Amino acid sequence: MELSTDTIAQFQDMTGQNGPNGTGSDVYVAKPTEGAYFDDGREMELLHFIYDHPSIAEIRGSPTKVLQAIDEYGRTQAYMMNVGNKKGEIVTNLIAELKPQTMVELGGYIGYSAILFGDAVKKAGGKRYYSLERNPGFAAVLMALVDLAGLSDVVKVVIGSSAESIKRLHADGTLKHIDLMFLDHYKPAYTSDLKLCEHLKLISPGSVMAADNVIHPGNPPYLDYVRSSVAEKRENFAKEGNDNDNEDLEWMGRMKNQYHKRVAKENISTDIKGNPNLKYDSTLIKSFEPTGEPKSQDVWEKRPTRSKDEWVSGEFHPGVD
């Protein structure tokens, strides 16, 4: 018997009293409406800003102070596409509750989330935080800041495309199970990478996914997939090919070409169909970008239901944008 639950819960963010993201001094420089907002040299400038900081001696070995330095750069120098402290708090609370032994993030950028969540995983007794980042330049900054924060014993940075990195970590036995996964990379890859993890059985009862940016700018294919019933997934699974083979990316708007500077054409795997017997319930949580813009996050957990091959997710708190 299939247990069909698809609950969407919304929560207000935990903010201060003086504005959507706390006090006015807390917010980042506004995200540019046109032109580049990353991969234009600001990532390396951030690294110089922190290592030239007058408080560098106090920053060393302190995840909190490294994050504060990154936030300072975002407030005073240039916009940074980080998860920020408000949305980050949602996920760190989840980490404290779940106490994951192994957490994976897809899309590490300059390391804000890896430091924030990696530190939380360590404090919760976890063993490993894998940060997957395909841009070697970003990964270099990420590794430098993780080392500066004193988290190299827990945070492992993996360079390469998310799909290939997941396959490689699974094949060599390094990654056997994912307790908590944070998705914050190229939006069309959310669905294909989730299906890949299902296929490799890295996701099992008790695993939780926290997905960022599913409402704004939005990710319709991903939401359609995680909200589909087991019957709908089985029907699609039986089809020849994949319904994402010719996916229209117009829903991405400006973000569709965000990586064309480095990659002429995105190669999103469509040959893995995932596990149609997994059923998710989603929880949406309202929060804010570091710039003060409102955003939402989604989180899913899988747990056994009445059939050994059907799983339903419980409701947790999270999501990030």
Buried (B, 14 or more C-beta within 10 A) or exposed (E): EBEEBBEEEEBEBEBEEEBBBBEEEBBBBEBEEEEEBBBEEBBBBBBEBBBEBEEEEEBBEBBEBBBBBBBBBBBEBBBBBBBBBBBBBBBBBBBEEBBBBBBBBBBBBBBBBBBBBBBBBBBBEBEBBBBBBBBEBBBBBBBBBBBBBBBEEBBBBBBBBBBBBBBEBBEEEEBEEBBBBBBBBBBBBBBBBBBBBBBBEBBBEBBBBBBBBBBEBBBBBBBEBBBBBBEEBEEBEEEEEBEBEEBEBEBBEEBBEBBEEEEEEBEBBBEBBBBBBBBBBBBBBBBBBBBBBBBBBBBBBBEEBEEEEBBBBBBBBBBBB
